[in-house]
Amino acid sequence: MKLSIIIPTYNEEEYLPNILESIKRQNFKEDFEVIIADANSTDKTKEIAESYNCKIVPGGLPGIGRNNGAKVAKGELLLFLDSDSVLTNDYLNLAIKEFEERNLGIAITQIVPLEKGFINEITHEIANYMTKQISHIKPHGAGCYGILTYKSLHEKVNGFDETLDFGEDTDYIERIGKISRFKVLDKPKLLISTRRLEEEGLKNITIKYAKSTAKQMVGKKVTLDELDYSFEHSKSQKKKRIFYSLCGEGLGHAIRSGVVIKYLIDQGYDLIVFASDRAYQYLNSKFDNIYEITGFNTVYENNSVRNKKTFVYNMKDVPSDLKNNMNKMYKLAKKFKPDLIISDFEFYANLLSHIIHVPLISIDNMHVLTEAEYDSPRKYSKDRLFSEAVVHAFIQGADKTLIYSYFFPPLKDEENTRYVDPIIRDEIYKLKPRNGDHILVYQTSDSNKKLIRLLKNNPEKQFIVYGFHKDERDNNILYRAFNEEQLYNDFKDAHCVITNGGFSFITEALQLGKPILSIPVKKQFEQILNAIYIQKLGYGEHHDTINQRILDNFLDNVPEYKKNIRENYRRHIDNSETLNVLKETIEEVLNKSE
């Protein structure tokens, strides 16, 4: 027999048919066989292999699987392929012809991305170029891109080194290259899936392969743990796997999620995170495995939510957003196989949970609107009904619901719902607040022009304003674009704060003992309820609008509000209590689902 094609697999029901079909289409006249080395797949991988009349042998890590395949191989030549690759037309004929004409002992193939797009194509072109350049220095091959060799040479070097959990392909190529000739083939091309690139991101993949190549070039071995790299069946996959998805509007969800994500990673969970807009930008600068999705955005005008415009703005993109987001999340779910989904008020995670039948934990501050019993003024009844409907639409049927809150009205379902204390950034805990002269103004949007006019009419007072996305001084107003380090300093030294009704900023202000003048965005009932309780608890004031009388009255009462916060607000030294509750809830839900 001329050729044996060996493919290691683990849960590859999505990709395996593609490569087997591409092999079936080859116009290769000589005898060959296909051997699948399967690592105990739990999906339909083995059934698919059997339907294509493949031999099936036990697998494991890639090196083990390839060796097991080679042991039963009858071919003179061995071709090692990955299961997510696809052979181009006439690949086998071109590869073997060039291999034999150039009198080679081992060779690899150049690659082309299966998924089109400029980034995919340019990165694969660079990979081909670098592989060919390095091959002039020493035999090398990052990734099993069609390793072609003789079975006799495979046996002479005792196959792949099964003690290596990473770089076993490069080690194999180098050892055979020392006793024969190695080249990167010019003519045949192998189509390669970009799923690893999509899952880990270009930056992460580049760093990992650059690090591994540099070490291998000087003869050093590299491990999976060093690179934080995993195969589906490797040791790291024993960790519980979580999809964490969060609302991208504003930065409140992102800031607290940053604390939660770090904690979960430190606790040994494998995480993939989905976020949109500013939340994605914020988290992507701090963590790996952050994936961008599109989210819903609120339209603000004159410090008011415009419900009709918000509806029109979002609905025009819903069909494409729904398709693109769910396609990305579903594909990653099939690969990553999450044990649990956690949503911080993110809509698509809720849908995915129901589609793939994975338990869902909801953790946010929004669910106080629907899960608690409380009174609110009748003038807000329409806003309340609308906001409750939005919360119900975003998350349905969570297995457990955790609600961040600084006020605690009775819950409707205490068995499956509980309050947790707000998450505060560690940097806020470390601050030593003092009573400065400036008033810190923090806005969710830049639509409150009336507030700015009022601040200008108080030239004897100094205001530092965030939310208008600029660094600029206008007499007594100092505008700042968002910068965490700068915000910490402005926060700790503020005399008091003026804000909308954003939950995260309010809770951090309370932690620092800063009285709050809250002017919620009109029609946004979550902010309105936050502000109602600020006034009810004596921590500041709630007003639908602001004028000189309201500002003066608030400033006159700042000492009293400081006293109330100091005596009644339960301040913390860290987030451990809330994070421990989250971990307990995760383990409870996971144990129940097993």
NORVENGI-V818777 format. One record per pair of residues at least 24 apart in sequence whose C-alpha atoms are under 8 Angstrom apart, sorted by sequence separation. I is the first residue (numbers start at 1). J is the second residue. D is the distance in Angstrom with one decimal. If there is no record, write none. Layout:
BEGIN
i-><I I>
j-><J J>
d-><D D>
END
This chain:
BEGIN
i-><367 438 439 440 441 442 443 503 515 516 517 518 519 520 142 144 254 258 366 437 438 439 440 441 442 443 501 502 515 516 517 518 519 539 39 143 253 254 295 322 326 438 464 501 517 519 538 539 5 7 9 38 142 143 242 244 248 249 251 294 500 501 503 519 538 2 3 4 5 6 7 8 9 10 37 141 142 240 241 242 243 244 245 246 247 248 249 250 251 254 502 1 2 3 4 5 6 7 8 9 10 12 16 37 141 239 240 241 242 243 244 245 246 247 248 249 250 254 501 510 1 2 3 4 5 6 7 8 9 10 11 13 140 239 240 241 242 243 244 245 246 248 249 501 1 4 6 8 10 11 12 13 17 37 139 140 239 243 248 294 9 11 12 13 16 20 37 141 247 248 293 11 12 16 36 108 140 246 362 11 35 111 139 140 10 13 110 139 368 374 9 108 109 138 362 367 373 374 108 109 361 362 366 368 372 373 517 35 108 109 139 360 361 362 363 364 365 372 373 107 108 359 360 361 362 363 364 365 372 373 107 108 359 360 361 362 363 364 365 371 372 106 107 361 363 371 33 106 107 371 32 106 139 515 105 106 139 146 350 105 145 167 350 170 249 350 371 515 135 248 249 347 515 105 135 247 249 346 347 514 135 249 345 346 513 9 345 440 515 8 440 514 8 132 513 131 513 8 167 440 167 438 439 440 442 510 166 167 437 438 439 440 441 442 443 444 8 166 431 435 436 437 438 439 440 441 442 443 7 8 165 166 433 434 435 436 437 438 439 440 441 442 444 7 164 165 433 434 435 436 439 510 6 428 432 433 434 435 511 427 431 510 511 7 28 82 496 6 26 27 81 82 6 19 22 23 25 26 28 80 81 82 19 22 26 28 80 81 18 19 22 26 27 80 81 16 18 19 22 79 80 106 142 15 16 18 19 79 80 4 15 78 79 4 15 78 79 106 3 4 12 77 78 105 106 142 3 4 6 12 77 78 105 1 2 3 4 5 6 7 8 9 77 78 1 2 3 4 5 6 7 8 9 76 77 106 110 120 1 2 3 4 5 6 7 8 76 105 106 107 108 109 110 3 5 7 75 76 104 105 106 107 108 109 110 104 105 106 107 108 109 112 114 103 104 107 110 111 112 113 114 115 104 109 110 111 112 113 114 115 138 433 109 110 111 112 113 114 424 428 433 70 109 111 113 422 429 424 204 424 428 422 99 98 257 200 201 98 200 95 199 253 67 95 199 67 94 95 454 66 94 454 241 243 451 64 92 241 242 245 63 91 241 242 243 244 245 246 247 63 64 90 91 240 241 242 243 244 245 246 247 63 91 240 241 242 243 244 245 246 247 88 242 244 245 246 247 61 63 88 245 406 63 87 88 87 88 232 61 86 87 232 245 63 85 86 244 63 85 86 85 84 85 84 407 199 387 365 387 387 383 383 384 303 383 303 304 380 303 429 300 302 303 380 429 301 302 303 300 301 302 302 426 424 424 423 376 423 421 422 369 421 420 366 420 259 259 259 256 259 256 256 61 255 61 60 61 402 400 400 399 39 250 305 303 304 305 303 304 305 303 304 305 304 10 10 361 359 359 359 340 256 252 340 252 253 339 252 252 263 260>
j-><391 462 463 464 465 466 467 527 539 540 541 542 543 544 167 169 279 283 391 462 463 464 465 466 467 468 526 527 540 541 542 543 544 564 65 169 279 280 321 348 352 464 490 527 543 545 564 565 32 34 36 65 169 170 269 271 275 276 278 321 527 528 530 546 565 30 31 32 33 34 35 36 37 38 65 169 170 268 269 270 271 272 273 274 275 276 277 278 279 282 530 30 31 32 33 34 35 36 37 38 39 41 45 66 170 268 269 270 271 272 273 274 275 276 277 278 279 283 530 539 31 32 33 34 35 36 37 38 39 40 41 43 170 269 270 271 272 273 274 275 276 278 279 531 32 35 37 39 41 42 43 44 48 68 170 171 270 274 279 325 41 43 44 45 48 52 69 173 279 280 325 44 45 49 69 141 173 279 395 45 69 145 173 174 45 48 145 174 403 409 45 144 145 174 398 403 409 410 145 146 398 399 403 405 409 410 554 73 146 147 177 398 399 400 401 402 403 410 411 146 147 398 399 400 401 402 403 404 411 412 147 148 399 400 401 402 403 404 405 411 412 147 148 402 404 412 75 148 149 413 75 149 182 558 149 150 183 190 394 150 190 212 395 216 295 396 417 561 182 295 296 394 562 153 183 295 297 394 395 562 184 298 394 395 562 59 395 490 565 59 491 565 60 184 565 184 566 62 221 494 222 493 494 495 497 565 222 223 493 494 495 496 497 498 499 500 65 223 488 492 493 494 495 496 497 498 499 500 65 66 223 224 491 492 493 494 495 496 497 498 499 500 502 66 223 224 492 493 494 495 498 569 66 488 492 493 494 495 571 488 492 571 572 69 90 144 558 69 89 90 144 145 70 83 86 87 89 90 92 144 145 146 84 87 91 93 145 146 84 85 88 92 93 146 147 83 85 86 89 146 147 173 209 83 84 86 87 147 148 73 84 147 148 74 85 148 149 176 74 75 83 148 149 176 177 213 75 76 78 84 149 150 177 74 75 76 77 78 79 80 81 82 150 151 75 76 77 78 79 80 81 82 83 150 151 180 184 194 76 77 78 79 80 81 82 83 151 180 181 182 183 184 185 79 81 83 151 152 180 181 182 183 184 185 186 181 182 183 184 185 186 189 191 181 182 185 188 189 190 191 192 193 183 188 189 190 191 192 193 194 217 512 189 190 191 192 193 194 504 508 513 151 190 192 194 504 511 507 288 508 512 507 185 185 344 288 289 187 289 185 289 344 159 187 291 160 187 188 547 160 188 548 336 338 546 160 188 337 338 341 160 188 338 339 340 341 342 343 344 161 162 188 189 338 339 340 341 342 343 344 345 162 190 339 340 341 342 343 344 345 346 188 342 344 345 346 347 162 164 189 346 507 165 189 190 190 191 335 165 190 191 336 349 168 190 191 349 169 191 192 192 192 193 193 533 332 524 503 525 526 523 524 525 445 525 446 447 523 447 573 445 447 448 525 574 447 448 449 447 448 449 450 574 574 575 575 529 578 577 578 526 578 578 526 581 423 424 425 423 426 424 425 231 425 233 233 234 582 585 589 589 233 444 521 520 521 522 521 522 523 522 523 524 524 232 233 586 589 590 593 586 504 502 590 503 504 590 504 505 579 579>
d-><6.8 4.9 4.9 5.1 4.6 4.9 4.8 7.2 5.7 4.7 5.0 5.0 5.3 6.5 7.2 6.3 4.8 6.6 7.0 7.2 5.5 6.4 6.2 6.2 6.0 7.7 7.7 5.8 5.2 6.5 6.3 6.4 5.5 6.1 7.6 6.8 7.3 7.8 7.9 7.9 7.2 6.9 7.6 4.1 7.8 6.0 6.1 5.7 7.5 7.7 6.8 7.0 7.1 7.9 7.0 6.9 5.7 7.6 6.6 6.3 7.0 6.3 6.8 7.2 7.6 6.3 6.8 5.6 6.1 6.0 6.3 5.9 6.1 5.9 4.9 6.6 6.2 7.9 6.0 6.1 5.9 6.2 5.6 6.5 6.4 4.5 6.7 6.6 6.0 6.9 7.6 7.7 5.7 4.6 5.0 4.7 4.8 5.0 4.5 4.8 5.3 7.9 7.2 6.8 4.9 6.7 5.3 4.7 5.0 5.1 4.7 4.6 5.4 6.9 5.3 6.8 7.2 6.8 5.9 7.9 5.3 5.9 6.6 6.0 6.0 6.0 6.1 5.8 6.3 6.7 4.8 6.6 5.3 5.7 6.1 6.0 6.5 5.9 6.3 6.0 7.9 5.9 7.0 5.7 6.1 7.2 7.2 7.7 5.0 6.2 7.7 5.5 7.0 6.9 7.7 7.9 6.1 7.7 4.6 6.9 7.6 5.5 7.9 4.7 7.6 7.3 5.9 6.9 7.4 6.8 5.7 7.3 5.6 7.8 7.1 7.2 6.2 7.9 7.6 5.8 6.0 7.1 6.2 6.3 7.4 7.1 7.2 5.1 6.5 6.0 7.6 7.9 5.6 7.5 6.1 6.3 6.0 7.5 5.9 5.4 5.6 8.0 7.4 7.9 6.0 5.5 7.0 7.6 5.3 7.2 5.9 5.1 5.8 6.4 5.9 6.7 5.1 5.6 6.2 7.9 4.7 7.4 5.5 5.0 4.7 4.7 5.3 4.7 4.3 6.7 5.8 6.3 6.2 7.1 5.9 6.1 5.8 5.7 6.2 5.9 5.6 7.0 5.3 7.7 7.3 5.7 7.6 5.6 6.7 7.2 6.8 4.5 6.2 6.2 5.7 7.4 7.6 7.3 7.1 6.6 7.1 7.7 5.7 7.9 7.8 7.0 7.7 5.7 7.9 6.5 7.6 4.7 5.9 7.5 6.9 7.1 6.4 6.8 6.5 6.6 7.2 8.0 6.9 7.8 6.3 7.3 7.2 7.0 7.7 6.5 6.8 8.0 7.9 6.2 6.0 7.7 6.5 6.0 7.5 5.9 6.6 7.6 5.5 7.6 7.6 6.8 6.1 7.7 7.7 5.4 5.6 6.5 5.7 6.4 5.6 6.6 5.4 5.2 7.6 8.0 4.7 6.5 5.8 5.4 4.7 4.7 4.9 5.9 7.9 6.4 5.9 5.5 7.9 6.1 5.7 5.1 5.6 7.8 5.7 6.3 5.7 7.3 7.1 7.1 7.1 6.0 4.3 5.1 6.1 5.0 7.3 7.3 6.4 6.9 6.6 5.9 7.4 5.1 5.7 7.6 6.5 7.9 7.5 7.9 7.5 6.3 7.4 5.9 6.5 6.1 6.2 7.3 7.3 6.6 6.0 6.5 7.7 5.6 6.5 7.0 6.5 7.8 6.9 5.4 7.2 6.1 7.9 5.1 7.8 6.0 7.2 6.9 7.5 5.5 7.0 5.5 7.9 4.6 8.0 6.2 5.1 6.9 7.5 6.4 6.6 6.4 6.7 5.6 6.6 5.8 5.2 7.9 4.6 6.6 8.0 5.7 6.7 6.8 7.6 4.7 7.0 7.1 5.4 7.2 6.7 7.5 4.2 7.5 7.2 7.9 5.7 5.8 7.2 6.0 4.9 5.8 6.2 6.0 6.1 6.1 7.7 7.9 4.4 5.9 4.7 5.1 4.7 5.0 4.7 4.9 5.2 6.6 6.3 6.0 5.6 7.3 6.9 7.4 6.3 6.1 5.9 6.2 6.0 6.3 5.7 6.8 5.8 5.0 6.5 5.4 6.9 5.8 6.8 7.3 7.2 6.0 7.3 7.7 6.8 5.1 5.0 5.1 5.1 5.3 7.1 4.8 6.2 7.1 5.6 6.1 7.5 6.6 5.4 7.3 5.9 6.5 7.2 5.5 6.0 5.6 5.4 6.8 7.2 6.6 5.3 4.8 4.8 5.0 5.2 6.5 7.9 6.1 6.1 6.3 5.8 6.0 6.1 6.9 7.9 7.2 7.9 7.4 6.5 6.3 6.4 7.7 7.8 7.6 7.3 6.3 7.7 6.7 7.5 7.1 7.9 7.2 7.1 7.7 5.5 7.1 6.9 7.0 6.0 7.2 8.0 6.3 6.5 5.5 6.9 7.4 5.6 7.1 7.5 6.1 6.9 7.4 7.9 7.2 5.2 7.7 5.3 5.3 4.7 6.0 6.4 5.9 6.3 5.8 6.3 6.6 5.7 7.9 6.9 7.6 5.3 5.0 4.7 4.8 5.0 4.5 5.5 5.5 7.7 6.3 6.7 5.6 6.2 6.0 6.2 5.9 4.8 7.5 7.2 7.9 8.0 4.8 7.9 8.0 7.8 6.2 6.0 7.2 8.0 7.4 6.1 5.4 6.7 8.0 7.1 6.2 6.2 7.9 6.1 6.3 6.8 4.9 8.0 7.7 5.5 6.5 4.5 6.6 6.0 5.7 6.9 7.0 7.1 7.4 6.1 7.2 5.2 6.7 5.5 7.5 5.6 8.0 8.0 7.8 5.2 6.3 7.1 4.8 4.6 7.5 6.7 5.4 5.0 8.0 6.4 7.7 6.6 7.8 7.0 7.6 6.7 6.0 7.7 7.3 7.8 7.5 7.1 5.9 5.6 6.6 7.6 7.4 7.9 6.6 5.6 7.9 6.7 6.8 7.7 7.3 7.1 7.2 7.0 7.9 7.5 7.7 7.2 7.3 6.6 6.6 7.9 5.0 6.0 5.1 4.2 5.7 6.3 6.3 6.4 7.7 6.8 7.0 7.7 7.2 7.8 7.3 8.0 7.7 7.5 7.2 7.2 7.8 7.2 5.2 7.3 7.5 7.2>
END
